[in-house]
C-alpha cells in the first residue's frame, strides 16, 4: 500500500520554475496551467490553439489533444507549441507507449499513431458502442473508460479485442495510474480504485466536484474540477486533506515526473508505547503517524524545496527542526528523535497545524542564512536532517507531544 501523505496549502514563494515537479492543468479556455502540487500556486501558463481535451508526456515534452482531433507538441520550458497531425475524431484520452501514441476518441476507437510520421498504424474498435474516454496504459495493457460507467482492457501484446474489465460508480470522467490501482473519477466526485491484479474495487466518496482531472503526487490522489477546485485525497481513507480554488476551469490534469529532493528515514518502529507506524512517525491520537515529506529540488540556488507534514491533529503547535547528523531514533515523548549533532537543533518559526492538520515550510536556504549563523548555513554538498515536533495532548503515550519521521537532504548547487 502506498504511504500516507497529505496536502498543505500555503502562499509560499517558489524558486525557479521547471526544477520542481508540476501539476499541469488543461483548460476549456485553451491553456495549460503549471501548478505547484503542494502550494497550488500557478507559476505560468502555456497557450494552446484550442480547448484541451487530453494530455500525455513524451519524454520532457507535453503532447496535447483537442476536441477536433488535433495533436500538438509543447516544449514546456520554451513554451512553444507545434502542430503534429490530426486523428479522425475528438480526443478522449492519450498515452505514449514504446514510442507510439495511443489516442481514444469519441467515435469509439483507439488509434495507434507513429509519433515521428503521424501515420495511423492501427484503429482498434471499442466494444458495446462505447465512446472513447480517458485512457491509461499499465504494464502493457491499455485501459479505456467510458461515460457509460465501465472500463475495458486490451493487452498490447496479443490480438484479442477489448474486454470488459471494471465498473466505476458513475460515468468515467477521468483516470490515472495509481501504481497498484486504476483510479477513476466520476462527474459526481466519486473516486473508484480498482486493483490491477485482483480487480477488486474500493469506492471513495470524499471528493467534491466533477473530477475532470486526476493525478498522483507522492501517493495521494490529486483531483481537479471544472469549477477550479483542487483537492488532495488520501489514497487509503479518502479523506480530503486540503483544497484550493484555483479559478481554473480544468478539463484534464497531468503530473510531471521528478525525483524528491531527499528521502525519509527513522520511521515509527519500536515506539514508546507500542504506537508504531512503519510508514511515518510514531502513531498519534489520530491513530497514524505524522509524516514529513518534501517536494521541489535540493538546489541551493533555487531554494525551492517545500517540506510538508501531514497526519497530525488539527490546531496544534509544531516546530520544524534542522540538524546535521541523522540518528537511529532515540525515544522522545510519544515518538523517536531522528537527528542531532554539533550545534544542536536549528528551529524554524512556530506553526499551527490548522483545521486539516498540516504544517509546511519553504525558503529553507534563505531562512537558514538569515537566522542560523555560520554553523547553520545550507550550502552545496552539505547534508541536513529535518524533523517536526508537535503537540498532541490526547496522544497514546500521554506525554503531550510527538514527532514525525525524519527527512534528510544533501544539497546541490
LINNOR-V795994 format. One record per backbone hydrogen bond with DSSP energy under -1.0 kcal/mol. NH is the residue of the N-H (numbers start at 0). CO is the residue of the C=O. Records with the same first field share a line. If there is no record, write none. Layout:
NH: CO  CO
//
This chain:
11: 9
18: 15
22: 34
23: 253
24: 32
25: 251
26: 30
27: 248
29: 26
31: 45
32: 24
33: 43
34: 22
35: 40
39: 35
42: 33
45: 31
47: 29
51: 26
52: 64
53: 64
55: 62
57: 60
60: 57
61: 73
62: 55
63: 71
64: 53
65: 69
68: 65
70: 84
71: 63
72: 81
73: 61
74: 79
78: 74
79: 74
81: 72
83: 70
84: 70
86: 68
90: 65
91: 103
92: 103
94: 101
96: 99
99: 96
100: 112
101: 94
102: 110
103: 92
104: 108
105: 89
107: 104
109: 123
110: 102
111: 121
112: 100
113: 118
117: 113
120: 111
121: 111
123: 109
125: 107
129: 126
131: 104
132: 144
135: 142
137: 140
140: 137
141: 153
142: 135
143: 151
144: 133
148: 145
150: 165
151: 143
152: 162
153: 141
155: 139
162: 152
164: 150
165: 150
167: 148
169: 167
171: 145
172: 184
173: 184
175: 182
177: 180
179: 177
181: 193
182: 175
183: 191
184: 173
185: 189
188: 185
190: 203
191: 183
192: 201
193: 181
194: 199
195: 179
198: 194
201: 192
203: 190
212: 223
214: 221
216: 219
219: 216
220: 232
221: 214
222: 230
223: 212
224: 228
227: 224
229: 243
230: 222
231: 241
232: 220
233: 238
237: 233
240: 231
243: 229
245: 227
249: 224  247
250: 25
251: 25
253: 23
255: 21
262: 407
264: 405
267: 276  279
268: 266
273: 270
275: 273
276: 267
279: 276
280: 289
282: 274
283: 287
286: 283
290: 309
292: 307
294: 305
299: 411
302: 298
305: 294
306: 360
307: 292
308: 358
309: 290
314: 353
317: 350
318: 388
320: 386
321: 345
322: 384
324: 339
326: 337
329: 336
331: 334
333: 400
334: 331
336: 329
339: 324
343: 340
345: 321
347: 319
350: 317
352: 315
357: 352
358: 308
360: 306
366: 362
367: 363
368: 364
369: 365
370: 366
371: 367
375: 372
380: 410
381: 378
383: 408
384: 322
385: 406
386: 320
388: 318
389: 401
390: 316
391: 399
394: 391
401: 389
403: 387
405: 264
406: 385
407: 262
408: 383
410: 381
411: 297
//
